[in-house]
Amino acid sequence: MNNPKRQHHIPRMVLKRFTGSDGRISMFDGKTEKTQQSLAIEEIAIEKHLYTIDYEGRKSYTVENYFSRIESDVEGIINRISDSNSLVSIDNKDFHSLLEFISFLIARTPKRVELTQAYGTGEAMRKIIQTKAKNKVPDSEVDSFLNVMMKTKGYVYASTLQSIVEDFMDKLKKYFDGLLSSTRTGAFILNDNYAAIERPSTPLFENTNSNWWEQPVRIHCPLTSKLCLTFIPKKCPQDNDFHVSVQELEEEKVEEINKLIFDSRSRFVYASSSSALENIALQS
């Protein structure tokens, strides 16, 4: 395996599906509010050592190499979906792999890495350790362990990544079904948080303390510029099967989803054309 210092938080395998006919991509920067065009996908959505585990100068690239293996496994699946504009070309095992891949995309964003690392070195992690150890571990040993975690960049994220993904997948399967949307006239865009959550703008929803997966949210996950997989609340909560339906969207509806994707960014948004990004930016 390689030891890459420059690590993509959105894989090139995904970015290339949002490029123009020239194989290059446009990018909106929310910090400068400017759009750049004709960029190489090798040069965007990158951070140095984002997933690298570093303890006193000794570096491990285990997480980055793990992501590379997952990307290789699912690329053919996305190709078959894209070629057919449907899910008929994949079996249950393939769809499980796709669901896992999407969960990893959501879990590998810079924002998620930062939140996980901060969560893992605080009082919350102390409680988790003591709970699992049934409060039999002396506080001094817990403090020593947390101290090592704080010194080891990336350790918390690496050690909790799989459980985060599995928990997210379980909730998707239990509370949601899938809706695969294709478009001939429009083009989906992509942001640096990958998914966009669509929430009802009602006072009831805004004032609730319920968990996100118990609310009528939609989670939009663009697969290519022509395909978007949306997770929608189950109509029958008692139904344990995961169902997927297919629809074709006109450009107007694609623009509504793109507006959500654009507004859900941390900083960057990517698209096949600069004009699409500039038009959405004017509306925001």
Buried (B, 14 or more C-beta within 10 A) or exposed (E): EEEBBEBBBBBBBBBEBBBBEEEBBBBBBBEEEEBBBEBEBEEBBBBEBBBBBBBEEEBBBBBBBBBBEBBEBBBEBBBBBBEEBBBEBBEEEBBBBBBBBBBBBBBBBBEBBEEBBEBBBEEEBBEEBBEEEEEEEEEEEBEEBBEEBBEBBBBBBBBBBEEBBEEBBEBBBEBBBBBBBBBEEBBBBBBBBBBBBBEEEEEEEEEEEEEEBEBEBBBBBBBBBBBBBBBBBBEEEEEEEBEEEEEEBEEEBBBEBBBBBBBBBBBBBBBBBBEBBBEBBEEE
